[in-house]
């Protein structure tokens, strides 16, 4: 369940990396920049990530925009309703994409982490993801 060579990053990973360059989240961002793992995204997840980052004045979308390369773009349909065990509808798009891509979803979101036993998507904290590498 869930590939370690492909990852979906919840927005909070970008935020954590932006505020703490020594964090596990920042290390994951650097690994994505190096091409291992590949960041998987679709228009909905990129749009939400950008909107959230741009709402936090010390952060700049320019720092993260390059992570969303064409090689990781998923243009297929995802079904957020298939992850209805995730309580926050805004989080379902990330879980559904990870499920469609058989990728790990990395997050610090307590609701997503609390739902991982009820679904088929591999949901990990930053530290857990790095420990599996």
C-alpha contacts under 8 A as a table, 3 or more apart, distances in Angstrom:
res1	aa1	res2	aa2	distance
1	X	102	X	6.80
1	X	120	X	7.17
1	X	121	X	6.88
1	X	122	X	6.06
2	X	98	X	7.74
2	X	99	X	7.73
2	X	102	X	4.74
2	X	103	X	4.45
2	X	104	X	4.80
2	X	121	X	6.63
2	X	122	X	5.15
3	X	6	X	5.64
3	X	7	X	7.34
3	X	102	X	5.87
3	X	103	X	4.61
3	X	104	X	5.82
4	X	7	X	6.78
4	X	37	X	6.81
4	X	103	X	6.82
4	X	104	X	6.45
4	X	129	X	7.93
4	X	132	X	7.75
4	X	133	X	7.11
5	X	36	X	6.39
5	X	37	X	4.55
5	X	38	X	6.18
5	X	103	X	7.63
6	X	36	X	7.91
6	X	37	X	5.19
6	X	38	X	4.73
6	X	39	X	6.00
6	X	40	X	6.40
6	X	101	X	7.95
6	X	102	X	7.97
6	X	103	X	5.11
6	X	104	X	6.75
7	X	37	X	6.38
7	X	38	X	6.12
7	X	39	X	5.13
7	X	40	X	5.80
7	X	98	X	7.27
7	X	103	X	5.10
7	X	104	X	4.94
7	X	105	X	5.94
7	X	106	X	7.12
8	X	39	X	5.84
8	X	40	X	5.28
8	X	41	X	6.56
8	X	94	X	6.84
8	X	97	X	7.43
8	X	98	X	5.86
8	X	103	X	6.55
8	X	104	X	6.15
8	X	105	X	4.75
8	X	106	X	6.32
9	X	12	X	7.98
9	X	13	X	6.28
9	X	14	X	7.64
9	X	39	X	7.27
9	X	94	X	7.68
9	X	105	X	5.90
9	X	106	X	5.13
9	X	107	X	6.55
10	X	13	X	5.74
10	X	14	X	7.48
10	X	49	X	7.64
10	X	94	X	6.60
10	X	105	X	7.04
10	X	106	X	6.09
10	X	107	X	5.18
10	X	108	X	7.95
11	X	14	X	5.37
11	X	15	X	6.51
11	X	48	X	7.50
11	X	49	X	5.02
11	X	52	X	7.06
11	X	53	X	7.65
11	X	107	X	7.77
12	X	15	X	4.93
12	X	16	X	5.99
12	X	107	X	6.49
12	X	108	X	6.48
12	X	109	X	7.35
13	X	16	X	5.11
13	X	17	X	6.11
13	X	25	X	5.39
13	X	26	X	7.82
13	X	106	X	7.36
13	X	107	X	6.08
13	X	108	X	7.00
13	X	126	X	7.72
14	X	17	X	5.14
14	X	18	X	6.10
14	X	25	X	7.13
14	X	26	X	7.70
14	X	29	X	7.59
14	X	49	X	7.95
14	X	53	X	7.59
14	X	64	X	7.44
15	X	18	X	5.03
15	X	19	X	6.35
15	X	53	X	6.63
15	X	59	X	7.65
16	X	19	X	5.29
16	X	20	X	5.97
16	X	23	X	7.35
16	X	25	X	6.11
16	X	26	X	7.19
17	X	20	X	5.21
17	X	21	X	5.54
17	X	22	X	7.83
17	X	23	X	6.37
17	X	24	X	7.76
17	X	25	X	5.04
17	X	26	X	4.08
17	X	27	X	7.84
17	X	29	X	7.22
18	X	21	X	6.48
18	X	26	X	7.30
18	X	59	X	6.25
19	X	59	X	7.81
20	X	23	X	5.44
20	X	26	X	6.96
21	X	26	X	5.30
21	X	27	X	7.79
22	X	26	X	6.31
22	X	27	X	7.26
23	X	26	X	5.16
23	X	27	X	6.43
24	X	27	X	5.00
24	X	28	X	6.32
24	X	126	X	5.56
24	X	127	X	5.92
24	X	130	X	7.45
25	X	28	X	5.14
25	X	29	X	6.35
25	X	126	X	5.59
26	X	29	X	4.99
26	X	30	X	6.29
27	X	30	X	5.08
27	X	31	X	6.25
28	X	31	X	4.98
28	X	32	X	6.19
28	X	126	X	7.34
28	X	130	X	7.46
29	X	32	X	5.09
29	X	33	X	6.23
30	X	33	X	4.97
30	X	34	X	6.30
31	X	34	X	5.00
31	X	35	X	6.37
31	X	36	X	5.37
31	X	37	X	6.37
32	X	35	X	4.96
32	X	36	X	5.29
32	X	37	X	5.24
32	X	38	X	5.77
32	X	39	X	6.28
32	X	67	X	6.93
33	X	36	X	7.54
33	X	67	X	6.30
34	X	37	X	7.96
35	X	38	X	5.60
38	X	72	X	6.39
39	X	67	X	6.87
39	X	68	X	6.84
39	X	72	X	5.59
40	X	68	X	7.72
40	X	72	X	4.40
40	X	73	X	5.98
40	X	74	X	6.80
40	X	98	X	7.89
40	X	101	X	7.73
40	X	103	X	7.88
41	X	45	X	5.97
41	X	46	X	6.37
41	X	68	X	6.89
41	X	72	X	5.99
41	X	73	X	5.15
41	X	74	X	5.88
41	X	97	X	7.32
42	X	45	X	5.49
42	X	46	X	6.18
42	X	73	X	5.53
42	X	74	X	5.08
42	X	75	X	6.29
42	X	97	X	7.61
43	X	46	X	5.25
43	X	47	X	5.90
43	X	75	X	7.91
44	X	47	X	5.15
44	X	48	X	6.23
44	X	93	X	7.10
45	X	48	X	5.25
45	X	49	X	6.04
45	X	93	X	6.66
45	X	94	X	6.32
46	X	49	X	5.03
46	X	50	X	6.02
46	X	68	X	7.40
47	X	50	X	5.25
47	X	51	X	6.13
48	X	51	X	5.10
48	X	52	X	6.06
49	X	52	X	5.29
49	X	53	X	6.13
50	X	53	X	5.22
50	X	54	X	5.98
50	X	61	X	6.22
51	X	54	X	5.23
51	X	55	X	6.34
52	X	55	X	5.28
52	X	56	X	7.07
53	X	56	X	5.59
53	X	59	X	6.29
53	X	60	X	6.79
53	X	61	X	6.12
54	X	57	X	6.76
54	X	59	X	6.86
54	X	60	X	6.45
54	X	61	X	6.16
56	X	59	X	5.68
57	X	60	X	7.47
60	X	63	X	5.73
60	X	64	X	7.59
61	X	64	X	5.37
61	X	65	X	5.84
62	X	65	X	5.29
62	X	66	X	7.47
63	X	66	X	7.29
64	X	67	X	5.57
64	X	68	X	7.63
65	X	68	X	5.81
66	X	69	X	6.19
68	X	72	X	6.79
68	X	73	X	7.28
69	X	72	X	5.80
69	X	73	X	6.76
70	X	73	X	5.07
78	X	93	X	7.67
78	X	96	X	5.90
78	X	97	X	5.95
78	X	100	X	6.39
79	X	82	X	5.67
79	X	83	X	7.83
79	X	93	X	7.81
79	X	96	X	5.94
80	X	83	X	5.67
80	X	84	X	7.21
80	X	89	X	7.93
80	X	92	X	5.13
80	X	93	X	5.35
80	X	95	X	7.45
80	X	96	X	5.06
81	X	84	X	5.35
81	X	92	X	7.57
82	X	96	X	7.05
83	X	86	X	5.82
83	X	92	X	6.16
83	X	95	X	6.81
83	X	96	X	6.29
83	X	119	X	7.03
84	X	87	X	6.78
84	X	92	X	7.35
85	X	115	X	6.37
85	X	118	X	6.61
85	X	119	X	7.00
86	X	89	X	7.20
86	X	91	X	7.03
86	X	92	X	6.13
86	X	111	X	7.06
86	X	112	X	6.20
86	X	115	X	5.88
87	X	91	X	7.91
87	X	111	X	6.87
87	X	112	X	7.92
88	X	91	X	5.38
88	X	92	X	6.68
88	X	111	X	7.50
89	X	92	X	5.16
89	X	93	X	7.50
90	X	93	X	6.36
91	X	94	X	5.57
91	X	95	X	6.59
91	X	112	X	7.30
92	X	95	X	5.06
92	X	96	X	5.82
93	X	96	X	5.14
93	X	97	X	6.09
94	X	97	X	5.22
94	X	98	X	6.24
94	X	105	X	7.22
95	X	98	X	5.12
95	X	99	X	6.13
95	X	105	X	6.58
95	X	121	X	6.67
96	X	99	X	5.01
96	X	100	X	6.11
97	X	100	X	5.04
97	X	101	X	6.14
98	X	101	X	5.19
98	X	102	X	5.68
98	X	103	X	4.76
98	X	104	X	6.01
98	X	105	X	5.75
98	X	121	X	6.56
98	X	122	X	7.83
99	X	102	X	4.99
99	X	103	X	6.51
99	X	120	X	7.15
99	X	121	X	5.24
99	X	122	X	7.96
100	X	103	X	7.81
102	X	121	X	7.44
103	X	121	X	7.81
103	X	122	X	7.21
104	X	121	X	7.08
104	X	122	X	5.00
104	X	123	X	5.88
104	X	124	X	6.97
105	X	121	X	7.42
105	X	122	X	6.15
105	X	123	X	4.74
105	X	124	X	6.18
106	X	123	X	5.89
106	X	124	X	4.91
106	X	125	X	5.47
106	X	126	X	6.01
106	X	129	X	7.05
107	X	112	X	7.43
107	X	113	X	7.43
107	X	123	X	7.24
107	X	124	X	6.32
107	X	125	X	5.27
107	X	126	X	6.64
108	X	112	X	7.99
108	X	113	X	7.28
108	X	125	X	5.68
108	X	126	X	7.32
109	X	112	X	5.44
109	X	113	X	6.15
110	X	113	X	5.02
110	X	114	X	5.82
111	X	114	X	5.01
111	X	115	X	6.27
112	X	115	X	5.17
112	X	116	X	6.57
112	X	123	X	7.35
113	X	116	X	5.50
113	X	123	X	6.42
113	X	124	X	7.08
113	X	125	X	7.68
114	X	117	X	7.29
115	X	118	X	5.55
115	X	119	X	6.91
116	X	119	X	5.64
116	X	120	X	7.70
116	X	121	X	6.98
116	X	122	X	6.96
116	X	123	X	5.86
124	X	127	X	7.91
124	X	128	X	5.67
124	X	129	X	5.82
125	X	128	X	5.11
125	X	129	X	6.17
126	X	129	X	5.18
126	X	130	X	6.28
127	X	130	X	5.18
127	X	131	X	6.11
128	X	131	X	5.07
128	X	132	X	6.42
129	X	132	X	5.37
129	X	133	X	6.73
130	X	133	X	5.27
